[in-house]
Amino acid sequence: MLNLSAAIRPRLPARKAIDPLPKAIFVGTGGNITLRAADGSADVVFKNVASGQILDVRARFIRATGTTAADIVGLA
Protein backbone atom coordinates (compact mmCIF):
# COMPACT_ATOMS: atom_id res chain seq x y z
CA MET A 1 0.00 0.00 0.00
CA LEU A 2 1.11 3.51 -0.79
CA ASN A 3 -0.13 6.57 1.12
CA LEU A 4 -1.09 9.00 -1.64
CA SER A 5 -2.39 11.78 0.61
CA ALA A 6 1.16 13.09 0.97
CA ALA A 7 1.63 12.98 -2.82
CA ILE A 8 -1.17 15.47 -3.45
CA ARG A 9 -0.04 18.23 -1.10
CA PRO A 10 0.10 21.51 -3.02
CA ARG A 11 3.78 22.15 -2.24
CA LEU A 12 4.93 19.21 -4.39
CA PRO A 13 5.54 19.66 -8.13
CA ALA A 14 2.41 19.16 -10.23
CA ARG A 15 4.34 16.91 -12.63
CA LYS A 16 5.48 14.30 -10.08
CA ALA A 17 3.94 10.97 -11.14
CA ILE A 18 2.92 8.31 -8.64
CA ASP A 19 5.54 5.58 -8.59
CA PRO A 20 4.95 2.68 -8.31
CA LEU A 21 1.69 2.91 -10.23
CA PRO A 22 -1.20 1.64 -8.04
CA LYS A 23 -3.82 -0.79 -9.39
CA ALA A 24 -6.61 0.98 -7.49
CA ILE A 25 -7.05 3.71 -4.89
CA PHE A 26 -8.80 3.57 -1.53
CA VAL A 27 -10.53 6.74 -0.32
CA GLY A 28 -10.51 7.04 3.46
CA THR A 29 -12.39 10.33 3.72
CA GLY A 30 -14.86 11.07 0.93
CA GLY A 31 -14.99 14.01 -1.44
CA ASN A 32 -13.95 14.84 -4.99
CA ILE A 33 -10.82 13.38 -6.60
CA THR A 34 -9.12 14.96 -9.60
CA LEU A 35 -6.72 12.54 -11.27
CA ARG A 36 -5.09 11.55 -14.50
CA ALA A 37 -5.25 7.85 -15.36
CA ALA A 38 -2.12 5.99 -16.44
CA ASP A 39 -3.22 5.94 -20.08
CA GLY A 40 -5.12 9.27 -20.00
CA SER A 41 -4.28 12.52 -21.72
CA ALA A 42 -6.57 14.73 -19.59
CA ASP A 43 -7.59 14.99 -15.95
CA VAL A 44 -10.87 13.44 -14.75
CA VAL A 45 -12.92 14.43 -11.70
CA PHE A 46 -14.65 11.75 -9.62
CA LYS A 47 -17.32 13.68 -7.72
CA ASN A 48 -18.76 12.80 -4.32
CA VAL A 49 -16.66 9.68 -3.77
CA ALA A 50 -17.84 8.01 -0.56
CA SER A 51 -15.58 7.32 2.41
CA GLY A 52 -14.25 3.78 2.31
CA GLN A 53 -14.70 3.40 -1.45
CA ILE A 54 -12.16 1.68 -3.71
CA LEU A 55 -11.77 3.20 -7.17
CA ASP A 56 -10.61 0.68 -9.76
CA VAL A 57 -8.43 3.16 -11.63
CA ARG A 58 -4.68 3.28 -12.25
CA ALA A 59 -3.92 6.89 -11.34
CA ARG A 60 -0.65 8.34 -12.64
CA PHE A 61 -1.37 11.73 -10.99
CA ILE A 62 -3.77 12.81 -8.23
CA ARG A 63 -4.11 16.58 -8.30
CA ALA A 64 -4.22 18.77 -5.20
CA THR A 65 -6.36 21.28 -7.08
CA GLY A 66 -9.91 19.97 -7.22
CA THR A 67 -9.33 17.11 -4.76
CA THR A 68 -11.28 17.40 -1.51
CA ALA A 69 -11.08 13.72 -0.50
CA ALA A 70 -8.38 12.74 1.99
CA ASP A 71 -6.62 9.68 3.40
CA ILE A 72 -6.10 8.30 -0.11
CA VAL A 73 -4.12 5.05 -0.34
CA GLY A 74 -2.78 3.36 -3.48
CA LEU A 75 -3.37 -0.40 -3.64
CA ALA A 76 -0.74 -2.61 -5.22
TASULNOR-V359199 format. One record per backbone hydrogen bond with DSSP energy under -0.5 kcal/mol. NH is the residue of the N-H (numbers start at 0). CO is the residue of the C=O. E is the energy in kcal/mol with one decimal. If there is no record, write none. Layout:
nh=<NH;NH>
co=<CO;CO>
e=<E;E>
This chain:
nh=<1;3;3;4;7;7;8;11;15;16;17;22;23;24;25;26;27;27;28;30;32;33;34;34;35;37;39;43;45;45;46;48;51;52;52;54;54;55;56;58;59;59;60;62;66;67;67;68;69;72;73;74>
co=<73;1;71;71;3;4;5;8;12;14;59;74;74;54;72;52;25;70;69;48;45;62;32;43;60;57;36;34;32;43;44;30;26;26;49;24;52;53;54;56;35;57;35;33;63;31;65;31;28;25;1;23>
e=<-2.3;-0.8;-2.2;-1.2;-0.8;-0.8;-1.0;-1.9;-1.4;-0.8;-3.1;-2.8;-1.1;-2.3;-3.3;-2.7;-0.7;-1.6;-2.5;-1.7;-2.3;-0.5;-0.6;-2.7;-2.4;-2.9;-1.5;-3.2;-3.0;-0.5;-0.7;-2.6;-3.0;-0.5;-1.6;-3.2;-0.5;-0.6;-2.0;-1.1;-2.5;-0.5;-1.7;-2.8;-1.3;-1.8;-0.6;-2.1;-2.2;-2.5;-4.2;-3.1>
